[in-house]
C-alpha cells in the first residue's frame, strides 16, 4: 500500500478501510483508527490473522438493515465484540491493481447514541421491520426488531425463523390471510402505503390477538423495500368490540322502548275512543245541569290524555328517525288565525287574553309542513296559557325577509306568566324533565311538549330561542325560511262545519268493521243518531261477505282485526268495488301514507274518534263517490 496514502489516512480520526467488491468482501486495508477501534472491540486479538472473521462479522447479509445508493446501515450481534453494535458505512468504488475495491469510511456514533437508537428500535412495543421483494417476486424480511419476539412469542428462536414471508402468514388467522395478501398485492402494484388490520394466532388455546400493520414502499432497481411496523392492538380492539356490543344492546333497548311506547299508546287509544264517544253521545242526549259539569270534566280529561299520547308518539317517531317534514302549500296568515281560534276556549278557562299580531304582508302562500308548524305553535301557546293566569298571551308573526322565491318569517309567543329562571332554561327542552318538581304536581304534563317543539324546529332548519324573567313572563321565538308557492288553487280551503253543511244525505248505509265490542257499540250509537243506517262486522272476512250480500255507501274499517286485518280486507274489496273506505286507526297519517297512495283507503280517522270530523268525512266521500 502506498506509504503516502497510509500516512494521510493514519492522520484521520475516522476509520478508513478498503474492501474487495467481490465476495467474500475481504478487508485489504485499514488505517490506524480502524485498527485501534476494531482491536479495542476484539480485545487482545490482532486484527491481522483474523482474516474473514471480521468480514463475516460486518458483511453477513442479515446484518445489512438498510441500503440506499452507497449508504449502508449495519447492526452487529456477536459475542466477540461484547454484544450489539451500530455502525454506518459510506463506500466509493475505485480500481486498485486490477481489482475492484471500495474505499470506505466508518462513522462510528458515540456509544450512548448507538445504544439509544438500538434500544429505541428493540424496546418500543412495536415490531419494526424491513420487507423486501426481489426482481423475481420473492418476498422476505430483511430485518425485524426485537419486539417481534415478544409479539409473536418467538423467544429463543434464531433469525432464520423471521426471514420468510411465510413466518408472518403462518401466524395470521385463516380468515384474514386473504385480506393480508390482497393488501400486500395492492401496495406492490400501486406503490401505495400498506395498511391492514388482522388477527394472529400464537397459542391455539388462547384467543387471537389483533394487530395492525403499516408500511411505506420504496422502489429500488433490485425490487421493492417496505419499511413499516406491526402494532399489537388487542386491548384496543377488545374495548372496541365491547363498545360495539354495548351499542347494539343500547340500540336494542331503545328499539324495545320505542316499540313499547308505540304499542301502549296505540292500545290506550282504544278505551279512550270508547270514553270519548260515550261522552259525545251523552252530550247529545237529555241531561241535567248537574250532569253537564262532570261530563265537561271527563271530556277535558280525555282531551288531555290524547295530547299526552300524541306527545309520546311524536317523541317515539323523532327518536327513531321516522319523523319527516312535508313541503306542501299553505297560507301563513290563515294558519296563524286557525291556531289562535282553536285556543280561545282554553284561554277563556284560564282567564287569559289571546292576541294574534300579524301583518297583511304575511297573507302569502308558502311551501312547508302546515301540520308540524301548527303543532309547534300550539305547543308554545298551550304552554304559555298553562303557566299564565289572568294574563295575556300574544302570538306575533313578522316578515323579516322577502325575496323573489323565499320569505323568512319571525314567530314569537310571549306571555305574562310565572316566568323561568335563567339557570333553568336548558331544563325546559330536556325530555321528561320539568323546571321543578312542583310543576309536575301543579301543572302536570309529560315534559315532552317543549323538547318535541325544539326537535321539530331543528328538522325545519330553525332553532328555538328563549327569553324569560321570573314573575314577569316568557318569550319563545324562532325564524323559518319558506319557499314561496306559486301553484294556483293549491291552498287548502277550510270546509264549513257540520252545522253549516247543506241538507244531510238520505239514510246513508254504513258498514262498520270493528272487533272491539265497546268501540263498536259507541260508534254505532253515534252514527245511528245522525240518521244513518249502520251494520257491524267483527273482522275483514266478514266485511268481504257483507259487501257481496248488500250494497253500502261507505265502510269504516278498523285496521287491527283478527282473522283478516283491515289492510287485506280493503285490498280485496277495492278489487271488485269502488266503495269508499275510511280507516279507523290509532296510527298517524304518515304511517298510513303508503296505503293511502295505493288507494286502499280513501281517508282515515284517528282514534279517539272526533265525531264531527267523522260525520263530515263520511258525507264528503259519499257525495264524491256519487258524482
C-alpha positions in Angstrom: 0.0 0.0 0.0 1.3 3.4 -0.9 3.2 4.9 2.1 1.8 8.4 1.3 -1.8 7.1 1.3 -1.1 5.3 4.6 0.5 8.4 6.2 -2.5 10.5 5.1 -5.2 8.1 6.2 -3.5 7.3 9.5 -3.8 11.0 10.4 -7.6 10.8 10.1 -9.7 10.2 13.3 -12.3 8.4 11.2 -12.0 4.7 10.3 -10.8 4.3 6.7 -10.5 0.9 5.1 -10.6 -0.8 1.7 -12.9 -3.7 0.9 -12.8 -6.0 -2.1 -16.1 -5.7 -4.0 -16.2 -9.4 -4.8 -17.3 -12.0 -2.2 -16.0 -12.7 0.4 -15.6 -8.9 0.6 -12.2 -9.2 2.3 -10.8 -6.1 4.1 -7.4 -5.5 2.4 -6.5 -2.3 4.2 -7.4 -0.4 7.4 -5.9 2.8 8.9 -4.8 3.2 12.5 -8.2 4.5 13.6 -9.8 1.4 12.1 -7.2 -1.0 13.6 -7.5 0.7 17.0 -11.3 0.6 17.1 -11.6 -3.0 15.8 -8.7 -4.0 18.0 -10.4 -2.5 21.0 -13.6 -4.4 20.2 -11.7 -7.6 19.8 -9.8 -7.2 23.0 -6.2 -8.6 22.7 -6.7 -10.3 19.4 -4.7 -9.0 16.5 -6.6 -7.6 13.5 -4.2 -9.3 11.2 -4.6 -13.1 11.1 -8.3 -12.8 11.8 -9.0 -12.9 8.1 -12.5 -13.5 7.1 -13.9 -13.5 10.6 -14.1 -9.7 10.8 -15.5 -9.6 7.2 -18.2 -12.2 8.1 -18.9 -10.2 11.2 -19.6 -7.0 9.3 -20.9 -8.1 5.9 -23.3 -11.0 6.6 -26.4 -10.4 4.6 -28.7 -10.5 7.6 -26.8 -7.7 9.3 -27.5 -5.2 6.5 -30.7 -3.5 7.5 -30.8 -0.5 5.2 -29.4 0.2 1.7 -29.8 3.3 -0.3 -27.3 4.1 -3.1 -23.9 4.0 -1.4 -25.2 4.1 2.2 -25.3 1.0 4.4 -26.6 0.6 7.9 -25.3 -2.3 9.9 -26.0 -3.7 13.2 -23.8 -6.4 14.6 -24.9 -9.2 17.0 -21.7 -11.1 18.0 -20.4 -12.1 21.4 -16.9 -11.4 20.1 -17.4 -7.7 20.4 -19.4 -7.7 23.6 -23.0 -7.6 22.2 -24.9 -5.3 19.8 -23.2 -2.5 17.9 -24.4 0.0 15.3 -22.2 1.4 12.5 -22.5 3.4 9.3 -20.5 3.0 6.1 -20.2 5.1 3.0 -18.3 3.5 0.1 -16.7 4.8 -3.1 -15.8 2.4 -5.9 -12.2 2.6 -7.1 -9.8 0.4 -9.1 -6.6 -0.9 -7.4 -4.1 -3.2 -9.0 -6.6 -4.6 -11.5 -9.1 -5.3 -8.7 -12.5 -3.6 -8.0 -12.5 -2.4 -4.4 -14.4 0.1 -2.2 -12.8 2.8 -0.3 -15.0 3.0 2.8 -15.2 5.3 5.8 -16.8 4.2 9.0 -18.5 7.0 11.0 -18.9 5.4 14.4 -21.5 7.1 16.5 -21.0 7.9 20.2 -21.6 4.7 22.1 -24.5 6.2 24.1 -26.3 7.2 20.9 -25.7 3.8 19.4 -27.4 2.1 22.3 -30.2 4.7 22.4 -31.3 4.1 18.9 -30.8 0.3 19.2 -32.9 0.2 22.3 -35.5 2.5 20.7 -35.9 0.0 17.8 -35.9 -3.0 20.1 -37.8 -1.9 23.2 -40.7 0.1 21.9 -43.9 -2.1 21.9 -43.9 -2.2 18.1 -42.3 -4.8 15.8 -40.4 -2.7 13.2 -39.4 -4.5 10.0 -37.9 -4.2 6.6 -39.6 -6.4 4.0 -38.0 -6.8 0.5 -39.2 -8.3 -2.8 -36.5 -9.1 -5.3 -36.8 -8.9 -9.0 -38.2 -12.4 -9.1 -41.1 -11.5 -6.9 -39.7 -13.4 -3.8 -40.6 -11.7 -0.6 -38.7 -11.9 2.7 -37.9 -10.0 5.8 -34.6 -8.3 5.8 -35.0 -7.0 9.4 -37.3 -7.5 12.3 -36.8 -5.6 15.6 -36.5 -7.5 18.9 -40.1 -6.6 19.7 -41.3 -9.3 17.3 -40.0 -12.0 19.7 -42.4 -10.8 22.4 -45.3 -10.1 20.0 -45.0 -13.4 18.1 -43.8 -15.4 21.1 -40.6 -16.4 19.3 -38.1 -16.0 22.2 -35.1 -18.2 21.8 -35.6 -18.7 18.1 -32.8 -17.7 15.6 -33.1 -15.2 12.8 -33.9 -17.8 10.2 -37.4 -18.0 11.6 -38.1 -14.4 10.6 -36.7 -14.3 7.1 -39.5 -15.8 5.0 -42.9 -14.1 4.5 -44.3 -17.5 5.4 -43.3 -16.7 9.0 -45.9 -13.9 9.2 -48.6 -15.7 7.2 -48.2 -18.8 9.5 -49.3 -16.7 12.4 -52.2 -15.0 10.6 -55.8 -16.1 11.4 -57.0 -18.3 8.5 -60.0 -16.0 7.9 -57.6 -13.0 7.5 -54.9 -14.4 5.3 -56.7 -13.5 2.1 -57.1 -9.9 3.2 -53.4 -9.6 4.2 -52.3 -10.9 0.8 -54.7 -8.7 -1.1 -53.5 -5.6 0.6 -49.8 -6.5 0.0 -50.5 -7.1 -3.7 -52.3 -3.7 -3.9 -49.4 -2.0 -2.3 -47.0 -3.7 -4.7 -48.9 -2.8 -7.8 -49.7 0.8 -6.8 -46.7 1.6 -4.6 -49.3 2.8 -2.0 -48.9 2.6 1.7 -49.7 -0.9 3.1 -52.2 -0.9 5.9 -54.0 -4.0 7.2 -55.8 -4.9 10.4 -55.8 -8.6 11.1 -55.6 -11.3 13.7 -52.7 -13.5 14.6 -52.7 -16.8 16.5 -49.8 -17.6 18.7 -51.3 -20.1 21.1 -54.3 -22.1 19.8 -55.6 -22.5 23.3 -55.8 -18.7 23.7 -57.8 -16.3 21.6 -56.4 -14.5 18.6 -54.5 -11.2 19.1 -55.4 -8.2 17.0 -52.5 -6.4 15.2 -52.3 -3.6 12.7 -49.6 -3.5 10.1 -48.5 -0.3 8.3 -45.6 0.2 5.9 -44.2 2.5 3.2 -42.9 1.0 0.0 -39.7 2.1 -1.8 -38.8 1.2 -5.3 -35.3 0.0 -6.0 -33.6 -1.4 -9.1 -33.4 -4.8 -7.5 -37.1 -4.8 -6.3 -39.2 -3.2 -3.6 -38.5 -2.4 0.1 -41.2 -1.9 2.7 -40.3 -0.1 5.9 -43.0 -0.5 8.5 -44.3 -1.8 11.8 -46.8 -4.2 13.3 -48.6 -3.0 16.4 -50.5 -5.1 18.9 -53.9 -3.5 19.3 -55.6 -6.4 21.1 -56.6 -4.3 24.1 -58.0 -1.5 21.9 -59.8 -4.0 19.7 -61.4 -5.8 22.6 -62.6 -2.5 24.1 -63.9 -1.5 20.6 -65.8 -4.8 20.3 -67.2 -4.4 23.8 -68.4 -0.9 22.9 -69.9 -2.3 19.7 -71.7 -4.9 21.7 -72.8 -2.3 24.2 -74.0 -0.1 21.4 -76.1 -3.0 19.9 -77.6 -3.6 23.4 -78.4 0.1 23.7 -80.0 0.2 20.3 -82.0 -2.9 21.0 -83.1 -1.4 24.3 -84.0 1.8 22.6 -85.9 -0.1 19.9 -87.7 -2.1 22.6 -88.6 1.1 24.4 -89.9 2.7 21.2 -91.9 -0.4 20.4 -93.4 -0.4 23.9 -94.3 3.3 23.8 -95.8 2.8 20.4 -97.8 -0.3 21.5 -99.0 1.1 24.8 -100.1 4.4 23.3 -101.9 2.7 20.5 -103.6 0.4 23.0 -104.6 3.3 25.2 -106.4 4.9 22.3 -109.0 2.0 22.2 -110.5 2.6 25.6 -110.1 6.4 25.1 -112.2 6.1 22.0 -114.9 4.4 23.9 -114.8 7.1 26.6 -114.7 10.0 24.1 -117.5 8.5 22.0 -119.7 7.9 25.1 -119.2 11.4 26.3 -120.2 12.7 22.9 -123.3 10.6 22.9 -124.3 11.8 26.4 -123.9 15.4 25.4 -126.4 14.7 22.6 -129.0 13.2 25.0 -131.0 15.0 27.6 -129.0 15.7 30.7 -129.4 17.9 33.7 -127.2 20.9 34.7 -125.7 18.8 37.4 -124.6 16.2 34.9 -123.1 18.7 32.5 -120.2 19.6 34.9 -119.0 16.0 35.3 -119.3 15.5 31.5 -117.2 18.5 30.8 -114.6 17.3 33.3 -114.5 13.8 31.6 -114.2 15.4 28.2 -111.4 17.7 29.3 -109.5 14.8 30.9 -109.9 12.8 27.6 -108.5 15.7 25.6 -105.5 15.9 27.9 -104.8 12.2 27.7 -105.0 12.5 23.9 -102.4 15.3 23.9 -100.1 13.2 26.2 -100.4 10.2 23.9 -99.7 12.2 20.8 -96.6 13.7 22.5 -95.3 10.2 23.3 -96.0 9.0 19.8 -94.2 12.1 18.3 -91.3 11.7 20.6 -91.0 8.0 19.7 -91.1 8.9 16.0 -88.5 11.6 16.4 -86.2 9.3 18.4 -86.5 6.5 15.8 -85.9 9.0 12.9 -89.3 8.4 11.4 -90.4 12.0 11.7 -90.5 13.6 8.2 -91.2 17.2 7.3 -93.6 17.8 4.4 -93.4 20.6 1.8 -96.9 21.4 0.8 -98.6 24.8 0.1 -100.4 26.7 2.8 -101.2 30.3 3.7 -99.2 31.7 6.7 -101.7 34.2 7.9 -104.6 31.8 7.6 -102.7 29.1 9.6 -102.0 31.6 12.4 -105.6 32.5 12.6 -106.6 28.8 12.9 -104.1 28.3 15.7 -105.4 31.2 17.8 -109.1 30.5 17.2 -108.5 26.9 18.3 -107.2 28.1 21.7 -109.8 30.6 22.6 -111.8 28.2 24.8 -108.6 27.2 26.7 -107.8 30.9 27.1 -111.2 31.6 28.5 -110.9 28.7 31.0 -107.5 30.1 32.3 -108.9 33.7 32.2 -106.3 34.8 29.8 -106.4 37.1 26.7 -105.0 35.6 23.5 -104.0 38.0 20.8 -102.7 37.5 17.2 -100.4 40.2 15.9 -99.7 39.6 12.2 -99.4 42.0 9.2 -101.2 41.6 5.9 -97.8 41.1 4.3 -97.9 37.5 5.7 -101.0 36.8 3.6 -98.7 34.7 1.5 -98.7 31.2 0.2 -95.6 29.1 1.1 -94.3 25.5 0.9 -93.9 23.8 4.3 -95.3 21.5 6.9 -98.5 23.1 8.0 -99.3 20.3 10.5 -95.9 20.4 12.2 -95.8 24.2 12.3 -99.3 24.2 13.8 -98.0 21.7 16.4 -95.1 23.9 17.3 -97.3 27.0 17.7 -99.9 25.1 19.6 -97.3 23.6 22.0 -95.9 27.1 22.7 -99.3 28.7 23.1 -100.7 25.9 25.2 -97.6 26.0 27.4 -97.9 29.8 27.8 -101.6 29.5 28.8 -100.8 26.8 31.3 -98.3 29.0 33.1 -100.2 32.2 32.9 -103.3 33.1 34.9 -105.5 36.2 34.2 -102.8 37.5 31.9 -102.0 37.8 28.3 -100.5 35.5 25.6 -99.5 37.1 22.2 -98.7 35.3 19.0 -96.7 37.6 16.8 -95.5 36.9 13.2 -93.3 39.3 11.3 -92.0 39.2 7.7 -88.2 39.5 8.1 -87.1 39.0 4.5 -89.0 38.8 1.2 -87.1 37.7 -1.9 -88.3 36.5 -5.3 -88.6 32.9 -4.3 -88.5 32.8 -0.5 -89.8 34.5 2.6 -88.3 34.5 6.1 -90.8 34.8 9.0 -90.2 35.6 12.6 -92.5 33.9 15.1 -92.9 34.9 18.7 -95.1 33.6 21.6 -95.0 36.0 24.6 -96.8 35.6 27.9 -97.2 37.4 31.2 -96.9 34.2 33.2 -94.7 33.0 36.1 -91.5 33.1 34.0 -88.4 30.9 34.1 -85.1 31.4 36.0 -82.1 31.6 33.6 -80.4 28.6 35.2 -83.5 26.5 34.3 -83.6 27.4 30.6 -82.0 24.1 29.5 -84.4 22.1 31.6 -87.3 23.4 29.5 -86.0 21.5 26.5 -84.9 18.3 28.3 -87.0 15.2 27.6 -89.2 14.0 30.5 -88.0 17.0 32.6 -89.6 19.8 34.4 -88.2 23.1 35.7 -89.0 21.9 39.3 -90.9 19.0 40.9 -93.7 21.4 42.0 -94.5 21.9 38.3 -95.3 18.2 38.0 -97.9 18.4 40.7 -99.4 21.8 39.9 -99.2 21.8 36.1 -98.8 18.2 35.1 -97.8 17.0 31.6 -95.3 14.6 30.1 -92.4 17.1 29.9 -92.2 16.3 26.1 -94.0 19.3 24.6 -91.1 21.7 24.5 -88.4 19.0 23.6 -90.7 17.9 20.7 -91.1 21.6 19.7 -87.3 22.0 19.7 -86.7 18.9 17.6 -89.4 19.8 15.1 -88.0 23.2 14.5 -84.5 21.7 14.1 -86.0 19.4 11.4 -87.4 22.5 9.7 -83.9 24.2 9.8 -84.7 26.5 12.7 -83.7 27.0 16.4 -86.0 27.8 19.3 -84.8 30.8 21.5 -86.0 31.8 25.0 -86.0 34.9 27.0 -87.7 35.0 30.4 -87.8 36.7 33.8 -89.3 35.2 36.9 -92.6 36.8 37.8 -92.7 38.8 34.5 -93.2 36.3 31.8 -91.5 34.4 29.0 -90.9 34.8 25.3 -90.2 31.9 22.9 -89.2 32.9 19.4 -87.7 31.4 16.1 -87.4 32.1 12.4 -88.2 29.9 9.4 -87.4 30.4 5.8 -90.1 29.1 3.4 -90.1 28.7 -0.3 -92.9 30.6 -2.0 -95.8 28.6 -3.5 -96.8 29.8 -7.0 -99.2 26.9 -7.8 -102.8 28.0 -8.5 -105.6 26.6 -6.3 -103.1 24.8 -4.2 -104.2 26.1 -0.8 -106.5 24.0 1.3 -109.8 25.8 1.7 -111.5 25.5 5.1 -114.5 23.3 4.9 -117.7 24.6 6.6 -118.6 23.0 9.9 -121.2 20.3 10.1 -123.8 22.8 11.3 -123.2 24.8 8.1 -123.4 21.9 5.7 -126.3 21.6 3.3 -129.2 19.1 3.7 -127.9 15.8 5.0 -127.8 12.8 2.8 -130.8 10.4 2.9 -130.1 7.4 5.1 -126.5 6.6 4.1 -125.7 2.9 4.6 -122.6 2.4 6.7 -120.7 -0.9 7.2 -118.5 -0.8 10.4 -115.7 -3.4 10.6 -114.6 -3.3 14.3 -113.6 -6.2 16.5 -113.7 -4.3 19.8 -117.2 -4.6 21.3 -117.3 -1.4 23.3 -115.9 0.7 20.5 -118.4 -0.8 18.1 -121.4 0.0 20.4 -120.2 3.6 20.9 -119.6 4.3 17.1 -122.8 2.7 16.0 -124.8 4.7 18.6 -123.2 7.9 17.3 -123.8 7.1 13.6 -127.4 6.0 14.1 -128.2 9.2 15.9 -127.2 11.1 12.7 -130.0 9.2 10.9 -127.6 6.8 9.2 -128.1 3.1 8.8 -125.1 1.1 10.4 -124.3 -2.6 10.4 -121.3 -4.1 12.1 -118.9 -7.0 11.3 -116.0 -8.2 13.5 -113.2 -8.8 11.0 -112.1 -8.5 7.4 -113.5 -11.7 6.2 -117.0 -10.8 7.5 -116.6 -7.4 5.8 -115.9 -9.1 2.4 -119.0 -11.3 2.8 -121.2 -8.4 3.8 -120.1 -6.4 0.7 -121.1 -9.3 -1.5 -124.5 -9.6 0.0 -125.5 -5.9 0.4 -124.7 -2.5 -1.0 -123.2 0.0 1.3 -122.4 3.7 0.7 -119.2 3.7 2.8 -117.1 1.3 5.0 -115.5 2.2 8.3 -112.6 -0.2 8.6 -110.6 -0.9 11.7 -107.1 -1.8 10.7 -106.1 -4.2 13.5 -108.6 -7.1 13.5 -108.3 -10.9 13.9 -108.7 -13.4 11.1 -108.1 -10.8 8.4 -106.9 -7.3 9.1 -108.2 -4.1 7.6 -105.4 -3.7 5.0 -106.0 -7.0 3.4 -109.8 -6.6 3.5 -109.6 -3.2 1.9 -107.3 -4.6 -0.9 -109.8 -7.4 -1.7 -112.8 -5.0 -1.6 -111.1 -2.5 -3.9 -110.5 -5.2 -6.5 -114.3 -5.6 -7.0 -115.9 -2.3 -6.0 -115.1 1.4 -5.7 -116.9 1.9 -2.4 -115.1 4.5 -0.3 -113.3 3.2 2.8 -112.3 5.2 5.9 -109.6 3.7 8.1 -110.2 3.8 11.8 -106.8 3.7 13.4 -104.6 4.7 16.3 -101.8 5.3 13.7 -100.8 8.7 12.3 -101.3 9.9 8.8 -97.6 9.4 8.0 -97.8 5.8 9.0 -100.8 5.3 6.6 -99.3 7.4 3.8 -98.2 4.4 1.6 -101.6 2.7 2.0 -103.3 6.0 1.1 -101.1 6.3 -2.0 -102.1 2.7 -3.0 -105.7 3.9 -2.8 -106.6 1.1 -0.4 -108.0 3.7 1.9 -109.8 6.8 0.8 -109.4 8.6 4.1 -108.7 7.9 7.8 -109.8 8.9 11.2 -107.5 8.7 14.2 -108.7 7.2 17.4 -110.1 8.5 19.7 -112.6 9.5 17.0 -113.7 13.1 16.7 -117.4 12.5 15.9 -117.9 15.7 14.0 -114.9 15.1 11.9 -116.1 11.6 11.2 -119.6 12.9 10.1 -118.0 15.4 7.8 -115.7 12.9 6.2 -118.5 10.4 5.6 -120.6 13.0 3.8 -117.7 14.3 1.7 -116.8 10.8 0.5 -120.3 9.7 -0.2 -121.0 12.8 -2.2 -117.8 12.5 -4.2 -118.5 8.8 -4.9 -122.0 9.5 -6.3 -120.8 12.3 -8.6 
